Amino acid sequence: MPRIELKTEIKARKEIVFDLSRSIDLHKISTEQTDETAIAGRTSGLIELNEFVTWRAKHFGVYQDLTSHITEFNHPNYFVDEMKQGIFKKFRHEHHFSISGEITIMIDIFEYESPLGFLGQIADKLFLKKYMVKLLEKRNQTIKDFAESGKWKKVISTKFD
């Protein structure tokens, strides 16, 4: 099962980075290239424990629906979302947040299992893992940009001012 680990350093408060990471609205912005739209469950705002969102997105020229459920949640330290329905056999995405001085360290651990058995394993090696890394890096860069510039106020509450 492929495993992707990414570390992103962000000069912003941990609470802001945490909330941006669970913002449905910011996710839409970070995935404009795949035309992601929340079509069921939590479709805007901040997703919480035991909530789900169903995304419709265009990947590899085909529209797909994927339902992700928040299964673990400890504000503002970590949360986990897991696929409940979609193209993958399974996926689990852990989001961890810690502080180092004035920097928030955001660590993503993304594990997934492709469909189609052996053919899926070949797809992982040839292109799918690289594709997933690129999607996660784009998302993280958007979180970093919004958190460090103050644009976060456009998508989450200003309770941190």
ZATI-593525 format. One record per residue: residue number from 1; x, y, z of N, C-alpha, C in turn. Coordinates in pm, 1 decimal, decimal comma. Layout:
<pts>
+-----+----------+----------+----------+----------+----------+----------+----------+----------+----------+
! seq !      npx !      npy !      npz !     capx !     capy !     capz !      cpx !      cpy !      cpz !
+-----+----------+----------+----------+----------+----------+----------+----------+----------+----------+
! NUM !        X !        Y !        Z !        X !        Y !        Z !        X !        Y !        Z !
...
+-----+----------+----------+----------+----------+----------+----------+----------+----------+----------+
</pts>
This chain:
<pts>
+-----+----------+----------+----------+----------+----------+----------+----------+----------+----------+
! seq !      npx !      npy !      npz !     capx !     capy !     capz !      cpx !      cpy !      cpz !
+-----+----------+----------+----------+----------+----------+----------+----------+----------+----------+
!   1 !     84,6 !   -117,6 !      0,0 !      0,0 !      0,0 !      0,0 !     89,3 !    124,2 !      0,0 !
!   2 !     74,3 !    212,6 !    -99,8 !    157,3 !    333,4 !   -103,0 !    133,0 !    423,8 !     18,2 !
!   3 !    239,9 !    489,2 !     59,4 !    235,4 !    581,5 !    173,1 !    308,6 !    708,0 !    131,1 !
!   4 !    243,9 !    821,0 !    150,9 !    302,2 !    951,5 !    118,9 !    312,7 !   1029,5 !    248,9 !
!   5 !    430,9 !   1082,3 !    277,0 !    449,6 !   1169,1 !    393,8 !    503,7 !   1302,7 !    345,7 !
!   6 !    435,2 !   1409,3 !    384,5 !    477,1 !   1544,1 !    348,6 !    487,3 !   1629,4 !    473,9 !
!   7 !    589,2 !   1711,7 !    478,0 !    607,9 !   1804,9 !    589,2 !    607,2 !   1945,4 !    530,3 !
!   8 !    522,1 !   2031,7 !    585,8 !    511,4 !   2169,5 !    539,7 !    528,7 !   2261,9 !    659,0 !
!   9 !    619,5 !   2357,0 !    646,6 !    642,9 !   2455,6 !    752,9 !    568,3 !   2583,8 !    717,2 !
!  10 !    490,3 !   2632,9 !    813,5 !    404,2 !   2747,9 !    788,8 !    421,1 !   2848,2 !    902,5 !
!  11 !    449,2 !   2971,8 !    866,8 !    466,3 !   3075,6 !    968,4 !    328,5 !   3135,9 !   1000,1 !
!  12 !    257,4 !   3064,4 !   1086,1 !    122,8 !   3105,7 !   1127,7 !     85,1 !   3025,5 !   1250,8 !
!  13 !    -17,8 !   3070,9 !   1319,4 !    -66,1 !   2999,6 !   1437,6 !   -117,8 !   2861,4 !   1401,5 !
!  14 !    -92,4 !   2766,6 !   1488,6 !   -133,5 !   2628,4 !   1465,4 !   -285,0 !   2617,8 !   1446,1 !
!  15 !   -362,2 !   2692,5 !   1522,0 !   -507,8 !   2685,9 !   1512,5 !   -556,9 !   2729,2 !   1374,4 !
!  16 !   -491,3 !   2829,6 !   1318,6 !   -529,0 !   2876,9 !   1184,8 !   -497,0 !   2770,6 !   1080,4 !
!  17 !   -378,7 !   2712,8 !   1088,7 !   -337,7 !   2609,6 !    992,9 !   -429,8 !   2488,4 !   1005,1 !
!  18 !   -460,9 !   2449,7 !   1127,1 !   -551,6 !   2336,9 !   1150,7 !   -686,9 !   2363,0 !   1084,6 !
!  19 !   -743,5 !   2480,5 !   1110,6 !   -875,8 !   2509,6 !   1055,1 !   -872,4 !   2522,8 !    902,7 !
!  20 !   -768,0 !   2579,5 !    847,8 !   -756,7 !   2584,7 !    701,6 !   -752,3 !   2443,9 !    643,3 !
!  21 !   -689,1 !   2352,6 !    713,8 !   -675,1 !   2215,5 !    665,1 !   -807,4 !   2139,9 !    662,4 !
!  22 !   -902,6 !   2183,7 !    742,6 !  -1033,0 !   2116,4 !    744,6 !  -1143,1 !   2201,9 !    683,2 !
!  23 !  -1103,1 !   2309,3 !    617,3 !  -1199,0 !   2398,3 !    551,7 !  -1242,1 !   2342,2 !    415,5 !
!  24 !  -1369,9 !   2320,2 !    401,7 !  -1425,0 !   2275,3 !    273,6 !  -1402,1 !   2383,4 !    168,2 !
!  25 !  -1419,2 !   2508,7 !    206,5 !  -1405,7 !   2619,3 !    112,1 !  -1262,0 !   2633,1 !     61,3 !
!  26 !  -1163,9 !   2617,5 !    148,3 !  -1024,5 !   2625,1 !    103,7 !   -989,0 !   2504,7 !     16,7 !
!  27 !  -1043,5 !   2389,0 !     49,6 !  -1017,4 !   2269,4 !    -32,4 !  -1063,9 !   2293,1 !   -176,3 !
!  28 !  -1180,2 !   2355,3 !   -191,6 !  -1230,6 !   2387,3 !   -326,1 !  -1131,1 !   2476,5 !   -400,8 !
!  29 !  -1076,3 !   2575,3 !   -331,1 !   -979,7 !   2666,8 !   -393,2 !   -853,4 !   2591,6 !   -433,1 !
!  30 !   -806,2 !   2503,4 !   -346,1 !   -679,2 !   2433,6 !   -371,2 !   -690,1 !   2327,0 !   -479,6 !
!  31 !   -812,5 !   2291,5 !   -517,5 !   -830,8 !   2186,1 !   -617,9 !   -904,7 !   2237,7 !   -741,3 !
!  32 !   -886,7 !   2363,8 !   -771,8 !   -952,7 !   2420,8 !   -890,0 !   -918,7 !   2342,7 !  -1016,7 !
!  33 !   -795,8 !   2291,5 !  -1024,5 !   -751,7 !   2220,4 !  -1144,2 !   -827,9 !   2090,4 !  -1167,6 !
!  34 !   -890,7 !   2035,7 !  -1063,8 !   -968,6 !   1913,0 !  -1079,4 !  -1118,7 !   1939,6 !  -1067,9 !
!  35 !  -1155,1 !   2068,3 !  -1060,9 !  -1296,2 !   2107,9 !  -1058,2 !  -1371,3 !   2040,5 !   -944,4 !
!  36 !  -1308,0 !   2033,6 !   -825,2 !  -1372,7 !   1965,9 !   -711,3 !  -1487,8 !   2049,2 !   -656,4 !
!  37 !  -1597,5 !   1980,0 !   -632,7 !  -1716,9 !   2040,8 !   -576,9 !  -1769,4 !   1950,2 !   -467,0 !
!  38 !  -1805,7 !   2009,0 !   -353,6 !  -1867,8 !   1933,0 !   -245,5 !  -2015,5 !   1918,5 !   -278,4 !
!  39 !  -2061,5 !   1793,2 !   -291,6 !  -2199,1 !   1770,2 !   -337,7 !  -2290,4 !   1708,6 !   -231,7 !
!  40 !  -2232,9 !   1661,1 !   -120,8 !  -2316,5 !   1602,0 !    -15,2 !  -2242,3 !   1609,1 !    117,7 !
!  41 !  -2319,1 !   1596,1 !    227,0 !  -2259,0 !   1606,2 !    359,8 !  -2225,7 !   1751,6 !    389,0 !
!  42 !  -2111,7 !   1774,3 !    450,7 !  -2065,2 !   1910,2 !    479,2 !  -2015,7 !   1969,9 !    347,4 !
!  43 !  -2081,3 !   2073,1 !    298,3 !  -2044,8 !   2130,1 !    168,3 !  -1979,4 !   2267,3 !    178,5 !
!  44 !  -1967,2 !   2320,4 !    299,8 !  -1894,2 !   2445,7 !    321,9 !  -1858,9 !   2454,1 !    470,3 !
!  45 !  -1771,6 !   2548,1 !    502,4 !  -1732,0 !   2566,0 !    641,7 !  -1626,0 !   2466,1 !    684,9 !
!  46 !  -1618,9 !   2441,7 !    816,3 !  -1516,6 !   2355,6 !    875,6 !  -1574,8 !   2219,3 !    909,8 !
!  47 !  -1517,2 !   2115,5 !    854,9 !  -1565,5 !   1979,6 !    881,2 !  -1522,5 !   1937,2 !   1021,9 !
!  48 !  -1607,7 !   1861,9 !   1087,3 !  -1588,8 !   1821,5 !   1226,9 !  -1587,8 !   1669,2 !   1239,3 !
!  49 !  -1560,2 !   1621,9 !   1358,6 !  -1560,9 !   1478,1 !   1388,6 !  -1695,6 !   1417,0 !   1350,5 !
!  50 !  -1688,9 !   1299,9 !   1287,2 !  -1804,4 !   1220,5 !   1245,5 !  -1883,7 !   1281,1 !   1130,2 !
!  51 !  -1836,3 !   1391,2 !   1073,4 !  -1901,4 !   1446,5 !    955,1 !  -1835,8 !   1387,7 !    830,2 !
!  52 !  -1905,7 !   1401,1 !    718,3 !  -1850,6 !   1354,5 !    591,8 !  -1871,6 !   1460,1 !    484,5 !
!  53 !  -1795,7 !   1447,3 !    379,7 !  -1814,9 !   1529,2 !    260,3 !  -1800,3 !   1437,2 !    139,7 !
!  54 !  -1887,4 !   1456,6 !     42,7 !  -1873,1 !   1386,2 !    -84,2 !  -1827,3 !   1487,4 !   -187,7 !
!  55 !  -1713,9 !   1457,3 !   -248,2 !  -1654,0 !   1542,6 !   -350,4 !  -1679,3 !   1483,6 !   -488,2 !
!  56 !  -1708,4 !   1570,0 !   -584,3 !  -1709,7 !   1531,0 !   -725,4 !  -1592,9 !   1605,4 !   -788,9 !
!  57 !  -1505,9 !   1529,6 !   -856,5 !  -1385,8 !   1589,1 !   -915,5 !  -1351,1 !   1517,8 !  -1045,4 !
!  58 !  -1279,2 !   1590,0 !  -1128,3 !  -1235,5 !   1533,4 !  -1255,8 !  -1087,8 !   1496,2 !  -1245,8 !
!  59 !  -1061,3 !   1365,8 !  -1250,0 !   -925,1 !   1313,8 !  -1247,1 !   -905,8 !   1223,9 !  -1368,4 !
!  60 !   -796,5 !   1247,0 !  -1439,7 !   -765,1 !   1166,9 !  -1558,9 !   -879,0 !   1170,4 !  -1660,1 !
!  61 !   -944,7 !   1287,2 !  -1669,6 !  -1049,2 !   1307,0 !  -1769,2 !  -1185,6 !   1250,4 !  -1734,6 !
!  62 !  -1200,8 !   1194,3 !  -1613,9 !  -1326,1 !   1130,6 !  -1575,1 !  -1375,2 !   1190,7 !  -1442,9 !
!  63 !  -1503,5 !   1226,9 !  -1438,0 !  -1560,1 !   1273,0 !  -1311,6 !  -1582,5 !   1154,7 !  -1218,4 !
!  64 !  -1544,3 !   1174,9 !  -1092,2 !  -1555,3 !   1070,7 !   -990,2 !  -1613,4 !   1131,7 !   -863,7 !
!  65 !  -1681,9 !   1051,0 !   -786,3 !  -1731,7 !   1092,4 !   -655,3 !  -1652,5 !   1017,9 !   -549,0 !
!  66 !  -1617,6 !   1089,6 !   -442,2 !  -1542,4 !   1030,4 !   -331,7 !  -1599,0 !   1085,7 !   -201,8 !
!  67 !  -1634,8 !    997,3 !   -111,8 !  -1687,2 !   1037,8 !     18,5 !  -1581,2 !   1013,3 !    124,3 !
!  68 !  -1549,4 !   1119,1 !    197,7 !  -1448,8 !   1114,5 !    303,0 !  -1516,3 !   1147,4 !    436,5 !
!  69 !  -1479,3 !   1072,2 !    540,5 !  -1541,4 !   1082,4 !    672,4 !  -1433,6 !   1116,4 !    775,2 !
!  70 !  -1461,4 !   1210,9 !    864,3 !  -1366,3 !   1246,2 !    970,8 !  -1383,4 !   1144,4 !   1083,2 !
!  71 !  -1280,0 !   1061,9 !   1102,5 !  -1289,3 !    951,3 !   1198,9 !  -1215,1 !    976,7 !   1329,2 !
!  72 !  -1119,2 !   1070,2 !   1327,4 !  -1046,9 !   1108,2 !   1449,0 !  -1027,9 !   1259,2 !   1445,5 !
!  73 !  -1030,5 !   1321,6 !   1565,9 !  -1026,5 !   1467,7 !   1569,6 !   -979,8 !   1513,3 !   1706,9 !
!  74 !   -871,2 !   1588,3 !   1711,9 !   -819,4 !   1645,5 !   1835,8 !   -770,7 !   1786,3 !   1804,1 !
!  75 !   -859,9 !   1882,3 !   1816,8 !   -830,4 !   2023,0 !   1781,9 !   -727,2 !   2080,3 !   1876,9 !
!  76 !   -622,3 !   2145,3 !   1833,4 !   -574,0 !   2169,5 !   1697,5 !   -452,0 !   2082,0 !   1663,0 !
!  77 !   -450,6 !   1959,2 !   1710,7 !   -331,0 !   1875,4 !   1697,4 !   -334,4 !   1775,7 !   1581,7 !
!  78 !   -449,0 !   1716,3 !   1555,8 !   -457,1 !   1623,6 !   1442,3 !   -602,6 !   1591,2 !   1410,7 !
!  79 !   -621,1 !   1544,7 !   1289,4 !   -747,2 !   1481,9 !   1252,0 !   -719,0 !   1382,5 !   1140,4 !
!  80 !   -812,9 !   1292,3 !   1121,4 !   -798,7 !   1186,8 !   1021,1 !   -924,2 !   1183,3 !    936,4 !
!  81 !   -904,5 !   1177,0 !    805,1 !  -1018,3 !   1149,8 !    718,2 !   -992,0 !   1020,7 !    642,3 !
!  82 !  -1099,6 !    943,2 !    626,8 !  -1090,4 !    814,2 !    559,6 !  -1199,0 !    804,4 !    453,6 !
!  83 !  -1163,0 !    743,8 !    341,5 !  -1258,3 !    725,3 !    234,4 !  -1363,0 !    622,0 !    276,1 !
!  84 !  -1488,6 !    657,1 !    254,6 !  -1598,4 !    564,0 !    280,1 !  -1656,2 !    512,0 !    149,1 !
!  85 !  -1638,6 !    589,0 !     42,0 !  -1687,3 !    546,6 !    -88,7 !  -1607,2 !    621,3 !   -194,5 !
!  86 !  -1565,8 !    549,9 !   -297,8 !  -1491,6 !    613,5 !   -404,6 !  -1410,8 !    514,6 !   -484,9 !
!  87 !  -1325,3 !    565,9 !   -569,6 !  -1249,3 !    484,7 !   -664,6 !  -1143,2 !    397,9 !   -597,4 !
!  88 !  -1082,0 !    447,8 !   -491,0 !   -978,9 !    369,2 !   -422,2 !  -1041,7 !    252,0 !   -348,2 !
!  89 !   -961,6 !    147,4 !   -327,7 !  -1008,2 !     40,1 !   -239,8 !  -1019,6 !     94,9 !    -98,8 !
!  90 !   -922,4 !    180,8 !    -62,5 !   -929,5 !    251,1 !     65,6 !   -826,4 !    362,6 !     66,1 !
!  91 !   -849,6 !    462,0 !    150,8 !   -745,8 !    559,5 !    181,4 !   -768,3 !    615,9 !    320,0 !
!  92 !   -658,2 !    656,6 !    379,0 !   -656,9 !    717,7 !    511,7 !   -558,6 !    833,6 !    506,0 !
!  93 !   -604,1 !    951,9 !    548,0 !   -521,1 !   1071,9 !    544,5 !   -513,6 !   1130,2 !    685,3 !
!  94 !   -394,5 !   1120,6 !    744,7 !   -370,3 !   1178,3 !    877,1 !   -312,8 !   1318,0 !    859,6 !
!  95 !   -361,5 !   1410,9 !    940,3 !   -316,0 !   1549,9 !    939,5 !   -263,4 !   1580,2 !   1079,8 !
!  96 !   -133,3 !   1606,2 !   1091,8 !    -71,4 !   1633,6 !   1222,2 !    -17,7 !   1776,0 !   1224,4 !
!  97 !    -30,1 !   1842,4 !   1340,4 !     12,4 !   1980,8 !   1355,3 !     91,3 !   1996,0 !   1484,7 !
!  98 !    207,5 !   2060,6 !   1475,6 !    288,2 !   2088,7 !   1594,2 !    353,2 !   2225,5 !   1575,8 !
!  99 !    417,2 !   2272,3 !   1683,3 !    478,4 !   2404,7 !   1683,2 !    629,4 !   2390,5 !   1701,5 !
! 100 !    702,8 !   2473,4 !   1627,9 !    847,1 !   2487,2 !   1647,2 !    878,1 !   2636,1 !   1640,0 !
! 101 !    889,7 !   2698,5 !   1756,3 !    908,7 !   2843,7 !   1759,9 !    784,4 !   2912,9 !   1707,1 !
! 102 !    800,4 !   2993,7 !   1601,8 !    687,4 !   3063,7 !   1540,0 !    632,6 !   2989,4 !   1418,5 !
! 103 !    679,3 !   2868,9 !   1398,4 !    642,5 !   2790,3 !   1280,4 !    547,8 !   2677,3 !   1321,0 !
! 104 !    442,7 !   2658,2 !   1241,5 !    357,7 !   2540,0 !   1256,0 !    409,3 !   2435,1 !   1158,7 !
! 105 !    432,6 !   2317,5 !   1210,0 !    474,9 !   2204,3 !   1127,6 !    349,2 !   2122,6 !   1096,8 !
! 106 !    318,0 !   2113,0 !    969,6 !    203,2 !   2034,9 !    925,8 !    256,5 !   1909,1 !    857,1 !
! 107 !    216,3 !   1794,2 !    907,6 !    260,7 !   1667,0 !    849,6 !    138,8 !   1591,0 !    800,2 !
! 108 !    145,1 !   1553,5 !    673,1 !     42,2 !   1470,1 !    611,9 !     96,6 !   1329,2 !    599,3 !
! 109 !     17,2 !   1232,9 !    639,4 !     47,7 !   1091,7 !    613,3 !    -73,0 !   1037,8 !    537,5 !
! 110 !    -49,3 !   1004,6 !    412,3 !   -156,9 !    961,3 !    323,5 !   -126,9 !    820,2 !    275,5 !
! 111 !   -213,2 !    727,3 !    311,5 !   -199,3 !    587,9 !    269,3 !   -322,8 !    551,0 !    188,9 !
! 112 !   -299,4 !    480,5 !     79,3 !   -411,9 !    441,9 !     -3,7 !   -386,6 !    306,6 !    -69,4 !
! 113 !   -495,6 !    245,8 !   -111,3 !   -486,3 !    122,2 !   -186,8 !   -565,4 !    141,1 !   -315,2 !
! 114 !   -498,0 !    124,7 !   -426,3 !   -561,2 !    142,2 !   -556,8 !   -654,3 !     25,9 !   -588,3 !
! 115 !   -751,8 !     52,2 !   -675,4 !   -836,8 !    -57,8 !   -721,3 !   -762,3 !   -142,6 !   -825,1 !
! 116 !   -822,5 !   -245,7 !   -868,8 !   -775,1 !   -328,8 !   -980,4 !   -652,6 !   -413,7 !   -949,9 !
! 117 !   -627,1 !   -441,3 !   -822,4 !   -520,6 !   -534,6 !   -785,3 !   -385,8 !   -503,4 !   -847,7 !
! 118 !   -332,2 !   -598,9 !   -923,7 !   -198,9 !   -585,4 !   -983,0 !   -191,7 !   -465,8 !  -1078,8 !
! 119 !   -298,1 !   -443,0 !  -1157,1 !   -298,7 !   -327,2 !  -1248,0 !   -291,5 !   -196,5 !  -1168,8 !
! 120 !   -359,5 !   -192,0 !  -1055,2 !   -353,0 !    -73,8 !   -969,3 !   -213,1 !    -51,7 !   -914,5 !
! 121 !   -143,9 !   -160,5 !   -880,7 !     -5,5 !   -149,3 !   -831,2 !     86,4 !    -94,8 !   -940,0 !
! 122 !     65,1 !   -137,6 !  -1061,5 !    144,9 !    -84,5 !  -1173,5 !    115,5 !     64,2 !  -1192,8 !
! 123 !    -13,6 !    101,4 !  -1186,3 !    -51,5 !    243,1 !  -1198,8 !     14,1 !    327,3 !  -1090,1 !
! 124 !     20,0 !    273,0 !   -966,7 !     85,8 !    344,2 !   -856,7 !    229,9 !    377,6 !   -893,6 !
! 125 !    299,8 !    278,7 !   -941,4 !    442,1 !    295,8 !   -972,0 !    463,8 !    387,5 !  -1092,1 !
! 126 !    376,7 !    377,7 !  -1191,4 !    395,4 !    455,0 !  -1313,7 !    354,2 !    601,7 !  -1299,8 !
! 127 !    240,4 !    627,7 !  -1232,0 !    193,6 !    767,0 !  -1230,7 !    107,4 !    806,3 !  -1111,5 !
! 128 !     34,4 !    715,4 !  -1049,9 !    -65,9 !    754,7 !   -951,4 !     -4,7 !    816,4 !   -825,8 !
! 129 !    101,8 !    757,4 !   -772,8 !    162,8 !    812,7 !   -651,9 !    215,5 !    954,0 !   -677,4 !
! 130 !    279,3 !    975,4 !   -791,8 !    329,2 !   1110,2 !   -826,2 !    213,3 !   1208,8 !   -837,2 !
! 131 !    105,0 !   1164,1 !   -896,4 !    -14,2 !   1247,4 !   -911,1 !    -69,8 !   1286,8 !   -774,4 !
! 132 !    -77,5 !   1190,4 !   -682,3 !   -129,6 !   1217,8 !   -548,9 !    -37,4 !   1312,8 !   -471,6 !
! 133 !     94,2 !   1293,6 !   -484,6 !    189,0 !   1384,1 !   -418,9 !    168,2 !   1526,6 !   -470,2 !
! 134 !    153,3 !   1541,4 !   -599,0 !    134,7 !   1674,6 !   -658,1 !      6,6 !   1740,6 !   -606,5 !
! 135 !   -102,8 !   1663,1 !   -597,3 !   -228,0 !   1717,2 !   -543,2 !   -211,4 !   1763,1 !   -398,8 !
! 136 !   -146,1 !   1680,6 !   -317,1 !   -126,0 !   1716,0 !   -176,0 !    -33,0 !   1836,2 !   -161,0 !
! 137 !     71,0 !   1842,1 !   -241,5 !    162,3 !   1957,1 !   -235,0 !     91,1 !   2086,1 !   -275,0 !
! 138 !      5,6 !   2080,6 !   -375,9 !    -71,3 !   2198,5 !   -417,6 !   -163,9 !   2242,6 !   -305,2 !
! 139 !   -229,4 !   2147,9 !   -243,8 !   -318,1 !   2178,7 !   -130,8 !   -240,0 !   2244,4 !    -17,8 !
! 140 !   -125,5 !   2186,0 !     16,9 !    -44,8 !   2240,1 !    126,6 !      9,4 !   2378,5 !     94,5 !
! 141 !     46,6 !   2402,0 !    -30,1 !     95,7 !   2534,2 !    -69,3 !    -16,1 !   2637,8 !    -57,3 !
! 142 !   -138,7 !   2597,7 !    -89,5 !   -252,5 !   2688,5 !    -75,7 !   -277,0 !   2720,0 !     71,3 !
! 143 !   -271,9 !   2619,3 !    157,2 !   -287,5 !   2641,5 !    302,1 !   -179,9 !   2737,5 !    350,9 !
! 144 !    -55,5 !   2714,0 !    311,9 !     57,0 !   2799,0 !    352,4 !     35,6 !   2942,7 !    305,2 !
! 145 !     -2,7 !   2957,7 !    179,8 !    -25,5 !   3091,0 !    123,1 !   -134,5 !   3165,3 !    199,6 !
! 146 !   -247,4 !   3099,4 !    225,1 !   -357,5 !   3164,7 !    295,8 !   -319,4 !   3195,2 !    440,9 !
! 147 !   -252,2 !   3103,2 !    507,9 !   -216,8 !   3121,5 !    649,0 !   -116,2 !   3234,0 !    667,1 !
! 148 !    -16,4 !   3240,1 !    581,7 !     91,2 !   3338,3 !    598,2 !     54,0 !   3477,3 !    547,9 !
! 149 !    -42,1 !   3488,0 !    459,4 !    -76,3 !   3618,2 !    400,1 !   -193,6 !   3687,6 !    467,0 !
! 150 !   -264,9 !   3617,1 !    549,0 !   -385,3 !   3674,9 !    608,4 !   -509,9 !   3648,1 !    526,1 !
! 151 !   -495,1 !   3584,0 !    409,5 !   -612,1 !   3550,7 !    327,3 !   -701,1 !   3448,0 !    397,0 !
! 152 !   -649,4 !   3384,7 !    503,0 !   -728,1 !   3285,4 !    576,9 !   -859,8 !   3343,6 !    625,5 !
! 153 !   -863,7 !   3475,5 !    648,7 !   -985,4 !   3540,2 !    698,7 !  -1100,3 !   3530,8 !    598,7 !
! 154 !  -1068,2 !   3502,0 !    472,1 !  -1172,2 !   3487,0 !    369,8 !  -1245,6 !   3353,6 !    382,0 !
! 155 !  -1182,5 !   3254,9 !    445,0 !  -1242,0 !   3121,0 !    447,7 !  -1268,9 !   3065,5 !    587,2 !
! 156 !  -1211,3 !   3125,4 !    691,4 !  -1242,7 !   3080,0 !    827,7 !  -1269,9 !   3200,6 !    916,1 !
! 157 !  -1333,0 !   3175,8 !   1026,7 !  -1371,4 !   3280,0 !   1121,1 !  -1251,0 !   3361,5 !   1165,7 !
! 158 !  -1273,1 !   3487,2 !   1198,9 !  -1166,1 !   3573,7 !   1246,7 !  -1149,0 !   3565,3 !   1397,9 !
! 159 !  -1188,8 !   3455,2 !   1458,0 !  -1179,7 !   3438,8 !   1603,4 !  -1035,2 !   3439,2 !   1654,1 !
! 160 !   -936,5 !   3431,1 !   1562,0 !   -797,1 !   3425,5 !   1602,1 !   -729,5 !   3562,3 !   1606,8 !
! 161 !   -802,1 !   3667,9 !   1570,1 !   -742,0 !   3803,0 !   1570,7 !   -712,6 !   3849,4 !   1711,2 !
+-----+----------+----------+----------+----------+----------+----------+----------+----------+----------+
</pts>
